[in-house]
Amino acid sequence: MSERVVILGARVVDPVSGTDDVRDVVVADGRIAGPEAADGAERIDAEGLVLAPGLVDLHAHLREPGDEHKETVETGTRAAAAGGFTAVAAMANTVPVTDHAAIVHEVRDLAAAASLADVFPVGAITTGLAGETLAEMGEMVDAGVRVFSDDGRSVPTARLLRNALVYATAFPVEVVIAEHAEDASLVEDGHMHEGAVSASLGLAGRPAAAEEIAVARDLAIARATGGRLHLCHLSTARAVDLVRRAKTEGVRVTAEVTPHHLTFTDEDLRTYDTHLKMNPPLRTAEDREALRAGVADGTIDVIATDHAPHAVEEKEAEFDRSPPGTIGLETALAVVLTELVHPGVIPLARAIDALSVAPARILRAADHGGALDPGRPANLVLFDPGDTWTVEPPFVSKARNSAFTGRTLRGRVRATMLRGAFTVADGKPTR
């Protein structure tokens, strides 16, 4: 049930309209309303807090169907709400794979029943993520899918990727091909960034060149086809440079980076902490600084969590047997504030753009990431940018494999609102 409230004295940060000032915002009947709707509404004191469009995660693993012991759509979207997200793109590596419309509808129905965040299923590029034949993209587009990805697997041949990009241009709506850009032949059996640290730890590496080669290939095909390409979780400095150059040449490309790649480096793996094992791997300090610069200048459009929940026993295995990935929905905003905004790397408006506006635009999630104008759906996040806290389990997510466990962060979500209804209030999920 939607609320009728007046949020008093918040700093309203709206990158779409360019607003960044202190004012009152009225919510009524699920939408942002004018001052005439304020009479009789509940008052919420938001002095010192920031009100912004609800966050949108372009890359998350909700694990349902198939791996409900790790996460479900309900627990994943509850974690999303706790982190200030009102919309989440659910990746296609479910069991069975989201490579046809029936799974798209199943995931959407689960999200609608939970009513904690809108879920936008990402369709597989190839059937079964096998990299052999194109999936039923047409029927998934008809079901509302706008982004396709084989997730942790790069499309293996230039020919198949070209076919996908050409096919995507044939639809009357914009369809995005999102690539995990990594040459698989160079990373087989690798567990971390290939370099001095991997050598000292005795672990097989995954070279930066694997990403750079794939990014160069993908950009060349996007340039030739005119297709719409999105590059997932970039991790290397040269990949950022390639994207920067391609954008100046008019290639239709966007890119994302994760909070953990903006924070950690391969040096942090000297303790063999499996919570820091990632795909792509954490790189060098020079790579991390290039990623931060890419966010600052807009070369990298989106900050996405790559929320990857795993069972406890999986992450407690030996480093070379543990699966890669970290949960991230509950910490993403605080990490970005701590690592980028408070140190002055980017302004707050740029952070909100990368966490909300840009991913909503790529997903074609019209009700999210928009201007905070009267009549717009009240999909909002209210947070305290200065509140300091230490990341510790238990988490709202079913999983606990957080790379940020034990780390002190600045910035905490106080409320999240989905179509005018609180999914988080006073810092806690409402259901």
C-alpha atoms as one frame of an Amber mdcrd trajectory, in Angstrom:
protein
   0.000   0.000   0.000   1.459   3.368  -0.993   2.177   6.018   1.617   1.098
   9.654   1.762   4.045  11.520   3.199   5.997  14.732   3.082   9.763  14.281
   3.212  10.947  17.461   4.911  14.222  19.259   4.332  16.146  16.597   2.427
  18.980  17.413   0.079  17.380  16.408  -3.214  19.952  15.137  -5.730  18.415
  14.621  -9.157  20.976  14.311 -11.978  18.263  14.281 -14.653  16.993  17.780
 -13.909  20.261  18.987 -12.405  18.619  19.578  -9.038  20.829  19.591  -5.960
  19.185  21.600  -3.217  17.289  21.312   0.045  13.520  21.114  -0.286  10.413
  19.178   0.689   9.070  16.348  -1.451   5.482  15.130  -1.283   4.471  11.549
  -2.084   0.832  10.615  -2.636  -0.913   7.753  -4.453   2.384   6.147  -5.386
   3.760   9.230  -7.119   5.644  12.406  -6.416   3.020  15.055  -5.867   2.697
  18.803  -5.701   2.450  20.791  -2.454  -1.340  20.733  -2.620  -1.223  17.030
  -1.609   0.699  17.731   1.590  -2.315  18.483   3.791  -2.841  15.685   6.293
   0.155  13.657   5.104   2.668  12.092   7.470   5.740  14.266   8.026   9.224
  12.760   7.867  12.142  14.851   9.097  14.946  14.347   6.559  17.297  17.133
   7.606  20.864  16.090   6.801  19.702  13.249   4.572  19.878  12.863   0.786
  16.826  12.010  -1.326  17.528  10.603  -4.787  15.969   8.400  -7.463  15.914
   4.770  -6.344  19.055   2.896  -7.337  19.029   0.491 -10.300  21.380  -2.491
 -10.456  22.256  -3.498 -13.988  23.990  -6.755 -13.013  22.812  -9.054 -10.222
  22.425 -12.786  -9.678  19.188 -13.681  -7.895  19.824 -17.438  -8.392  16.158
 -18.366  -8.839  15.155 -20.662 -10.467  17.623 -23.417  -9.711  19.949 -22.260
  -6.909  17.505 -21.167  -4.238  19.885 -22.375  -1.514  22.084 -19.376  -2.428
  19.438 -16.688  -2.997  15.858 -16.285  -4.154  14.107 -13.496  -5.967  12.441
 -12.550  -2.684  15.605 -12.514  -0.556  17.608 -10.861  -3.327  15.114  -8.066
  -3.829  14.834  -7.577  -0.068  18.626  -7.124  -0.014  18.283  -4.754  -2.961
  15.738  -2.644  -1.097  18.007  -2.580   1.958  20.717  -1.127  -0.267  18.450
   1.550  -1.751  17.635  -0.247  -5.015  14.178  -0.125  -6.544  15.037  -2.105
  -9.686  17.396  -4.984 -10.443  18.491  -6.691 -13.657  18.592 -10.442 -12.994
  21.273 -12.268 -14.966  20.483 -15.243 -17.154  22.617 -17.969 -15.538  19.665
 -19.549 -13.777  18.814 -23.274 -13.850  17.274 -23.642 -16.365  18.924 -20.766
 -18.207  16.846 -17.682 -18.988  16.981 -18.338 -22.718  13.247 -18.385 -23.428
  10.185 -16.395 -22.422   8.811 -18.859 -19.846  11.707 -18.212 -17.446  11.374
 -14.456 -18.010   7.734 -14.627 -16.925   8.560 -16.873 -13.954  11.169 -14.467
 -12.588   8.867 -11.490 -13.104   6.001 -13.256 -11.320   8.252 -14.057  -8.355
   9.328 -10.418  -8.153   5.745  -9.179  -8.374   4.738 -11.485  -5.516   7.575
 -10.188  -3.340   6.864  -6.511  -4.218  10.248  -5.367  -2.943  11.924  -4.201
  -6.173  11.139  -4.379  -9.872  13.113  -7.145 -11.582  14.166  -6.956 -15.219
  15.314 -10.403 -16.394  18.347 -10.409 -18.680  18.017 -12.927 -21.509  20.793
 -15.266 -22.620  22.502 -14.449 -25.914  23.018 -18.131 -26.715  20.929 -21.197
 -25.929  21.948 -22.647 -22.584  24.824 -20.117 -22.410  26.662 -22.682 -24.543
  28.031 -20.190 -27.073  26.822 -22.173 -30.072  23.461 -20.871 -31.342  21.484
 -17.708 -30.642  18.755 -18.049 -28.049  15.099 -17.218 -28.693  15.779 -13.492
 -28.504  12.650 -12.539 -30.422  10.225 -14.150 -27.996  12.131 -12.691 -25.049
  11.987  -9.201 -26.582   8.229  -9.701 -26.937   8.223 -10.600 -23.226   9.883
  -7.273 -22.430  13.578  -8.207 -22.270  15.862  -5.422 -23.465  19.310  -6.659
 -22.393  20.916  -9.960 -23.390  24.076 -11.466 -21.901  25.813 -14.799 -21.504
  26.971 -13.426 -18.156  30.344 -14.860 -17.103  31.016 -16.274 -20.565  32.169
 -14.196 -23.495  30.491 -14.971 -26.808  33.223 -17.274 -28.161  33.406 -16.268
 -31.819  33.348 -12.949 -33.606  30.846 -14.373 -36.085  28.314 -15.301 -33.401
  28.673 -11.939 -31.652  28.215 -10.164 -34.993  25.039 -12.173 -35.629  23.707
 -11.222 -32.184  24.429  -7.520 -32.677  22.913  -7.507 -36.175  19.834  -9.374
 -34.953  19.466  -6.907 -32.083  19.252  -4.000 -34.534  16.237  -5.577 -36.251
  13.829  -5.023 -33.359  11.617  -1.911 -33.176  12.922  -1.262 -29.636  16.554
  -0.799 -28.609  18.094  -4.120 -27.610  21.470  -4.260 -25.877  24.055  -7.031
 -26.098  25.982  -7.113 -22.807  29.326  -8.868 -22.941  31.599 -10.430 -20.360
  34.680  -9.417 -22.327  37.393 -11.979 -21.684  39.237 -14.294 -24.067  38.518
 -17.703 -22.542  41.604 -19.293 -24.079  43.837 -17.075 -21.940  42.171 -17.580
 -18.563  41.660 -21.322 -18.317  42.394 -22.499 -14.750  43.312 -18.949 -13.658
  42.174 -17.747 -10.224  43.393 -14.149  -9.902  45.127 -11.376 -11.819  48.267
 -12.629 -13.499  51.242 -10.706 -12.156  53.788 -10.513  -9.383  51.266 -11.247
  -6.645  49.856 -14.361  -8.333  53.401 -15.621  -8.867  54.309 -15.081  -5.227
  51.150 -16.866  -4.070  51.615 -19.768  -6.458  48.217 -19.252  -8.093  47.510
 -19.485 -11.811  46.644 -16.077 -13.211  44.153 -14.470 -15.538  46.051 -11.881
 -17.623  44.759  -8.379 -18.263  45.336  -9.062 -21.955  42.425 -11.511 -21.921
  40.038  -8.619 -21.244  41.774  -6.166 -23.532  41.699  -8.530 -26.523  38.013
  -9.266 -26.051  37.092  -5.596 -25.570  38.955  -4.658 -28.744  37.178  -7.419
 -30.672  33.748  -6.526 -29.332  34.181  -2.828 -30.050  35.289  -3.587 -33.609
  32.176  -5.689 -34.209  29.907  -3.072 -32.644  31.508  -0.442 -34.884  30.953
  -2.585 -37.983  27.347  -3.545 -37.226  26.024  -0.411 -35.552  24.714  -2.680
 -32.805  24.267  -1.589 -29.210  27.013  -3.041 -27.002  27.388  -2.950 -23.236
  30.603  -4.140 -21.576  30.164  -5.750 -18.183  32.420  -5.247 -15.148  35.540
  -3.765 -16.748  38.706  -4.356 -14.739  41.731  -3.097 -16.706  43.162   0.305
 -17.541  43.641  -0.509 -21.234  40.030  -1.642 -21.551  38.926   1.747 -20.206
  41.147   3.476 -22.771  39.662   1.358 -25.576  36.125   2.285 -24.556  37.040
   5.958 -24.217  38.458   5.997 -27.735  35.496   4.063 -29.177  33.020   6.525
 -27.715  34.790   9.434 -29.383  34.481   7.522 -32.672  30.722   7.123 -32.278
  30.590   3.432 -31.370  27.332   2.670 -29.548  28.857   1.331 -26.363  28.324
   1.660 -22.622  30.326   0.089 -19.818  30.058  -0.806 -16.152  32.377  -1.354
 -13.195  31.735  -2.939  -9.803  32.228  -1.385  -6.349  34.766  -4.098  -5.491
  36.919  -3.362  -8.536  36.851   0.297  -7.510  38.073  -0.627  -4.019  40.395
  -3.623  -3.900  43.517  -4.743  -5.787  45.337  -8.042  -6.232  47.521  -7.082
  -3.254  44.474  -7.700  -1.039  44.559 -11.386  -1.999  47.784 -12.110  -0.124
  45.669 -13.585   2.700  43.957 -15.999   0.254  40.593 -14.507   1.250  38.064
 -16.283  -0.993  35.596 -13.416  -0.499  37.968 -11.401  -2.707  38.091 -13.954
  -5.514  36.301 -12.343  -8.462  35.535 -12.824 -12.137  37.062 -10.767 -13.679
  39.771 -10.704 -11.013  40.873  -7.777  -8.919  43.712  -6.047 -10.784  46.557
  -3.700  -9.889  46.396  -0.320  -8.176  47.045   1.303 -11.563  44.023  -0.497
 -13.020  41.877   0.558 -10.076  42.835   4.207 -10.532  42.015   3.987 -14.245
  38.580   2.553 -13.402  37.936   5.405 -10.989  39.000   7.923 -13.616  36.681
   6.214 -16.107  33.737   6.693 -13.780  34.714  10.302 -13.153  34.885  11.273
 -16.843  31.876   9.198 -17.926  33.783   6.629 -19.969  32.307   4.070 -17.592
  28.584   4.763 -17.474  27.366   2.459 -14.714  28.378   1.127 -11.328  26.778
  -2.332 -11.011  27.060  -4.735  -8.100  27.530  -8.106  -9.847  25.789  -9.396
  -6.703  26.879 -13.060  -6.600  25.613 -14.993  -3.573  27.180 -18.358  -2.744
  26.630 -20.972  -0.062  28.902 -20.732   2.975  30.610 -24.064   2.328  31.468
 -23.035  -1.232  33.315 -19.904  -0.158  35.040 -21.736   2.704  36.757 -24.089
   0.246  40.403 -23.711  -0.784  41.062 -20.635  -2.897  41.498 -22.539  -6.157
  38.235 -24.450  -5.577  36.098 -21.562  -4.340  33.696 -19.882  -6.801  34.280
 -16.210  -7.644  31.990 -13.419  -6.556  30.691 -11.301  -3.700  27.304 -10.103
  -2.567  26.978  -6.359  -3.052  23.436  -5.021  -3.087  23.471  -3.934   0.565
  26.863  -2.201   0.436  27.120  -0.678  -3.057  25.920   2.827  -2.224  28.038
   3.064   0.924  31.128   1.797  -0.916  30.709   4.374  -3.678  30.227   7.146
  -1.117  33.240   5.970   0.893  35.653   5.303  -1.959  34.629   7.921  -4.534
  32.342  10.660  -3.216  33.784  11.502   0.197  37.405  11.576  -1.109  36.311
  13.922  -3.926  36.901  11.554  -6.853  33.365  12.193  -8.151  30.524  14.472
  -7.023  27.422  12.953  -5.459  25.322  13.705  -8.544  27.702  11.642 -10.692
  27.419   8.755  -8.235  23.618   8.827  -8.425  23.796   8.992 -12.206  26.006
   5.879 -12.328  23.939   3.980  -9.756  20.465   4.973 -10.958  19.972   7.133
 -14.032  22.347   5.427 -16.484  21.406   1.817 -15.644  17.698   2.682 -15.819
  18.247   4.182 -19.260  20.084   1.079 -20.513  17.396  -1.241 -19.115  14.623
   0.941 -20.514  13.219   0.998 -16.977  11.133   4.108 -17.580   9.707   4.303
 -14.047  13.157   4.343 -12.446  16.126   6.694 -12.453  14.092   9.635 -13.699
  13.624  13.205 -12.597  11.990  13.762  -9.212   9.118  15.722 -10.740   5.426
  15.705  -9.794   3.632  12.860 -11.520   6.657  10.566 -11.618   6.474   7.192
  -9.791   7.805   7.551  -6.262  10.732   5.136  -6.576  13.134   6.763  -4.138
  16.062   6.268  -1.784  16.712   8.354   1.321  20.163   7.991   2.870  22.499
   9.489   5.413  25.749  10.210   3.556  27.829  10.551   6.704  26.643   7.666
   8.890  29.574   5.358   9.658  29.087   1.599  10.055  31.033  -1.643   9.872
  29.973  -4.370   7.455  29.178  -7.552   9.368  26.829 -10.512   8.932  24.036
 -11.390   9.151  22.948  -9.746   5.908  19.488  -9.298   4.472  20.658 -11.454
   1.581  20.507 -15.199   2.161  24.277 -15.284   1.552  27.103 -13.813   3.614
  30.042 -13.826   1.156  30.738 -10.092   1.259  34.121  -8.783   0.171  33.527
  -5.830   2.484  33.061  -7.785   5.724  34.889  -5.981   8.528  35.295  -2.803
   6.482  34.068   0.545   7.834  31.919   2.507   5.396  30.315   5.956   5.378
  26.754   6.211   4.156  23.648   4.272   5.148  20.208   3.840   3.604  17.429
   5.135   5.836  14.445   4.484   3.571  13.611   2.985   0.200  10.287   3.566
  -1.495   8.816   1.533  -4.374   5.859   3.235  -6.044   5.167   5.192  -2.893
   5.352   2.228  -0.499   8.202   1.876   1.975  10.248  -1.275   1.422  12.782
   0.053   3.945  11.914   2.449   6.775  14.125   3.624   9.639  16.965   1.660
   8.056  15.196  -1.719   8.177  13.184  -3.724   5.622   9.475  -3.344   6.215
   8.742  -6.988   5.360
